[in-house]
Amino acid sequence: MSESLMTRIARGEDAAVAEVIDQYGALVWSIARRLTRNPSDAEDAVQEIFTDVWRSAHRFDPSAGTEKVFITTIARRRLIDRMRRLSNRVPTESTDVLDELGFHTPDTAGEISVEAERAARVLATLRPEQRQVIELGLLQGLSHSEIAAVTGMPLGTVKTFMRRGLIQVREMLGVTPGEVAGGEA
């Protein structure tokens, strides 16, 4: 088995950076384009994402997931940070685009699609209000207060929906809090 691209990047190999961009550039671009307002914003976001991949390569752990999952996780976090930073108001757009967002391609669907599809099925079983709160919090990165403002729900209701919804999802997936995100609850 060949050495991972992340290991090579962490070691400072310029060729590995170019390979990562060649291999994952289209994926990162598609994610960025869906979650930004225009192509210019997407270009800036992609640059930020690959800069973060370069800086974070030393943290890659093949036992925790594939390079693709590592990169899409960085992309998601950067885009949420970017959305928070660039928004002067609470976004009120539909979360439908997030439902369509797929981090896999047909040739690599087996890597992550089983868990993602299972999680999506579990989320679909939640009450619509609970699902909306979880999507706004986890996928768009909104705070409880921002979710309350967007949905018109009382803050306490938002917190309750989030907590109970996450507990239900964990139970249905058979995940204990210590197993989530490598030990972080």
Backbone torsions as a table, in degrees:
resi	resn	phi	psi	omega
1	MET	NA	136.5	-178.0
2	SER	-77.9	158.9	-179.1
3	GLU	-67.4	142.4	-176.8
4	SER	-67.5	151.2	177.9
5	LEU	-63.2	-36.5	-178.9
6	MET	-64.5	-39.4	177.2
7	THR	-62.9	-42.6	179.6
8	ARG	-66.8	-38.5	177.3
9	ILE	-65.2	-44.7	-180.0
10	ALA	-59.7	-30.2	178.7
11	ARG	-79.9	-11.3	176.4
12	GLY	97.6	17.5	-179.4
13	GLU	-78.3	114.8	178.7
14	ASP	-61.2	-37.3	-179.0
15	ALA	-62.1	-34.3	-179.9
16	ALA	-67.3	-36.6	177.2
17	VAL	-61.8	-46.4	178.8
18	ALA	-61.5	-38.8	179.2
19	GLU	-65.7	-40.8	178.8
20	VAL	-63.5	-43.0	179.2
21	ILE	-64.0	-42.4	177.9
22	ASP	-62.9	-44.0	-174.4
23	GLN	-76.0	-38.2	-172.7
24	TYR	-115.6	0.5	-178.1
25	GLY	-58.0	-45.0	-179.1
26	ALA	-65.0	-39.8	178.4
27	LEU	-63.1	-50.1	-179.0
28	VAL	-63.0	-40.9	178.5
29	TRP	-60.5	-44.6	-177.5
30	SER	-64.9	-39.1	177.5
31	ILE	-65.4	-47.6	-178.3
32	ALA	-63.6	-40.9	-177.4
33	ARG	-65.7	-35.2	179.8
34	ARG	-71.5	-28.2	-174.3
35	LEU	-110.1	13.8	174.6
36	THR	-123.8	165.8	-173.2
37	ARG	-80.4	-29.7	-177.0
38	ASN	-153.3	168.7	-178.1
39	PRO	-59.2	-33.9	179.5
40	SER	-64.0	-44.5	176.2
41	ASP	-62.8	-39.6	179.6
42	ALA	-63.5	-41.4	178.1
43	GLU	-60.8	-45.1	177.9
44	ASP	-61.8	-42.8	-179.8
45	ALA	-63.1	-43.2	179.7
46	VAL	-61.0	-41.3	178.3
47	GLN	-62.7	-44.1	177.8
48	GLU	-61.3	-42.0	-177.9
49	ILE	-63.8	-48.0	-178.8
50	PHE	-70.0	-28.7	173.6
51	THR	-65.0	-41.1	178.7
52	ASP	-68.5	-37.8	176.0
53	VAL	-58.8	-45.9	179.8
54	TRP	-60.8	-44.4	-179.5
55	ARG	-70.0	-30.3	-173.8
56	SER	-97.7	-2.0	-174.4
57	ALA	-53.3	-34.4	-178.9
58	HIS	-65.1	-19.0	-179.6
59	ARG	-87.2	-7.8	-177.5
60	PHE	-63.4	130.3	179.0
61	ASP	-125.6	107.6	-177.3
62	PRO	-59.6	-23.5	179.1
63	SER	-75.4	-17.1	180.0
64	ALA	-91.6	-14.2	-179.6
65	GLY	159.3	176.6	-178.6
66	THR	-81.5	167.5	175.1
67	GLU	-59.5	-38.4	-179.5
68	LYS	-61.2	-45.1	178.1
69	VAL	-64.5	-41.9	178.1
70	PHE	-57.4	-48.0	-177.4
71	ILE	-69.0	-42.2	179.7
72	THR	-68.0	-31.0	175.6
73	THR	-66.1	-44.2	176.3
74	ILE	-61.6	-43.3	179.8
75	ALA	-59.9	-46.8	-179.7
76	ARG	-60.2	-46.4	-179.1
77	ARG	-64.2	-43.8	179.0
78	ARG	-62.3	-41.8	-178.6
79	LEU	-68.4	-37.5	175.3
80	ILE	-64.5	-45.6	177.0
81	ASP	-58.2	-43.3	-179.2
82	ARG	-64.0	-44.7	179.0
83	MET	-60.3	-42.1	178.6
84	ARG	-64.1	-44.7	-176.3
85	ARG	-66.9	-39.7	-174.2
86	LEU	-86.6	-13.9	-176.4
87	SER	-90.5	127.1	175.4
88	ASN	-92.0	-9.1	179.0
89	ARG	-137.5	165.6	177.6
90	VAL	-73.1	125.8	-179.8
91	PRO	-65.5	137.8	-179.7
92	THR	-119.3	9.1	179.3
93	GLU	-67.5	161.3	179.5
94	SER	-65.8	151.8	176.0
95	THR	-92.3	10.3	-178.9
96	ASP	-57.2	-38.7	-179.2
97	VAL	-61.5	-31.7	179.8
98	LEU	-71.9	-29.5	176.6
99	ASP	-66.0	-33.3	-177.4
100	GLU	-83.1	-15.3	-174.0
101	LEU	-66.6	119.3	179.2
102	GLY	-119.1	134.3	179.9
103	PHE	-97.2	10.2	-179.5
104	HIS	-124.7	159.3	174.6
105	THR	-117.8	162.3	-177.1
106	PRO	-54.5	-35.2	-177.0
107	ASP	-75.1	-17.0	-179.4
108	THR	-126.3	17.6	-175.8
109	ALA	-57.7	-32.9	-178.1
110	GLY	-64.3	-24.1	-177.3
111	GLU	-63.4	-44.5	-173.2
112	ILE	-131.1	-11.7	-172.2
113	SER	-67.5	-31.7	-178.8
114	VAL	-61.5	-49.4	179.7
115	GLU	-68.0	-41.1	-178.8
116	ALA	-65.4	-43.8	179.6
117	GLU	-66.4	-38.5	178.2
118	ARG	-64.2	-44.7	178.1
119	ALA	-63.4	-40.6	179.2
120	ALA	-63.8	-40.4	177.9
121	ARG	-64.1	-40.9	179.2
122	VAL	-64.7	-45.1	178.1
123	LEU	-59.6	-36.7	-178.8
124	ALA	-65.3	-21.3	179.9
125	THR	-81.7	-13.2	179.6
126	LEU	-73.6	159.0	173.7
127	ARG	-60.3	145.3	-177.4
128	PRO	-52.8	-39.7	-179.5
129	GLU	-66.3	-40.6	178.8
130	GLN	-65.0	-44.1	179.9
131	ARG	-61.4	-43.7	-179.8
132	GLN	-61.3	-43.9	179.7
133	VAL	-62.1	-44.8	-179.7
134	ILE	-65.5	-43.1	178.9
135	GLU	-62.5	-44.8	-179.9
136	LEU	-64.1	-38.0	-178.9
137	GLY	-76.3	-47.5	-174.1
138	LEU	-86.5	-38.6	-176.0
139	LEU	-89.4	-36.1	179.4
140	GLN	-98.5	-11.3	176.2
141	GLY	74.7	23.0	179.9
142	LEU	-77.3	149.5	175.4
143	SER	-78.4	168.5	177.6
144	HIS	-57.4	-42.8	-179.8
145	SER	-63.7	-41.3	179.0
146	GLU	-66.0	-39.3	177.9
147	ILE	-63.1	-43.2	178.4
148	ALA	-59.6	-41.6	180.0
149	ALA	-65.8	-42.0	-178.3
150	VAL	-68.5	-43.9	-173.1
151	THR	-89.8	-20.1	-176.0
152	GLY	80.7	8.5	178.3
153	MET	-82.6	151.0	172.7
154	PRO	-62.8	148.6	-178.1
155	LEU	-56.2	-42.9	179.6
156	GLY	-61.4	-37.2	178.3
157	THR	-66.3	-43.0	178.1
158	VAL	-58.9	-47.7	-179.3
159	LYS	-61.9	-41.3	179.9
160	THR	-66.5	-45.6	178.2
161	PHE	-59.9	-42.4	-179.0
162	MET	-63.4	-51.7	-176.8
163	ARG	-62.0	-51.9	-178.1
164	ARG	-65.5	-38.3	178.9
165	GLY	-62.9	-44.9	179.1
166	LEU	-66.1	-37.8	176.7
167	ILE	-62.6	-44.5	178.5
168	GLN	-61.4	-44.9	-179.8
169	VAL	-61.4	-46.4	178.6
170	ARG	-58.6	-45.1	-179.1
171	GLU	-63.3	-44.6	-178.3
172	MET	-67.9	-30.3	178.0
173	LEU	-86.8	-10.2	-178.8
174	GLY	71.0	33.3	-178.4
175	VAL	-108.6	131.9	173.9
176	THR	-90.9	152.6	-177.0
177	PRO	-53.5	-34.2	-180.0
178	GLY	-68.5	-19.1	-179.4
179	GLU	-86.5	-18.2	-175.8
180	VAL	-71.2	132.1	176.0
181	ALA	50.6	47.8	174.1
182	GLY	65.9	33.5	175.8
183	GLY	109.1	-7.3	178.3
184	GLU	-96.4	134.4	178.8
185	ALA	-86.1	NA	NA
